[in-house]
Amino acid sequence: MKTVVQKWGNSLGIRIPAVFTREFNLKNGSSVEIIEEKGRIVISPKKQTLEELLSFVTDKNIHNAVETGSSIGKEEW
């Protein structure tokens, strides 16, 4: 799929087609990694670490423990 490099402030930018934004769950403000690999520019969605994901947990949005009752089979809790 072709796109056009365009001036954006002092930098250059490209538009990512909607089909790719849906496929890779990209939203406005999503972080991506840009690397050079064998003479190509490769753009990849940045994967969040567990620490980054846990940083979103606060006292206001953490849920209460859920009790499911006693073990019925050979479950280990």
N, C-alpha and C positions, 0 to 999 in steps of 0.2 A: 504494500500500500504506500503510495507517495504522499508526502506532505511538503510544506514550504517552510524554510527557515526565514524568520522575520525578526526585525529589530524590535527589542523590548528594553527600553531605557538604554543603558550602556552595554547591554548584553544582547545575545541572540536567543530566540526561543522557537520552539516548534509546538504545533497543536497535536495532541494525541487523539486519534479518532475514537468516537464513542464506543465502537465495538471493542476496542482494547481497554477502555476505562471500565466497561462492564465486566469483561473477562478477568481483569486483574483487580477489580474492586477499588479503583482509583477514584478519589474525590478531590474537589478543590482543596488544596493544602496538603494532599498526601505527599509523603516523603518518598523519593526514589534515589537509587544509586546510579551514577553515570560513570562508566569506566571505558577505557580504550582497550580493545582486545583484538590483536592481529589486524590492525588497521581499520577497525570498525568501532563505532560508538555503540555501546550497549547500555540500555536503560532498563533497570530492574526495580520492581517494587521493593522498598526497604522492609525487611521483616523485623518485627519488634521482638525484643528479648523479653523473657519472663519478668525481669525487673521493670522494664518499661511498661508492660501491661499492668503489673501490680501497682505501679505508681498512680493509676487511675482509681484505685480502691480507696474510699474515704469512709469516715464514720457515718456519713450521710447516705452512702449508696451500698454499704455492705449489708447482705441479707442475714437473717437469723438462721440458726441451725435448723435443719429439718430432720425430725425423728420419723423413722419408718417402722418402728416396732422391733420386736425381737427377731433373731435369726430363725429362719424356717428350715433351711437345709444346712449345707456345710459352708455358709458364707463366713468370711473372716472380716471383722470390722476393726 
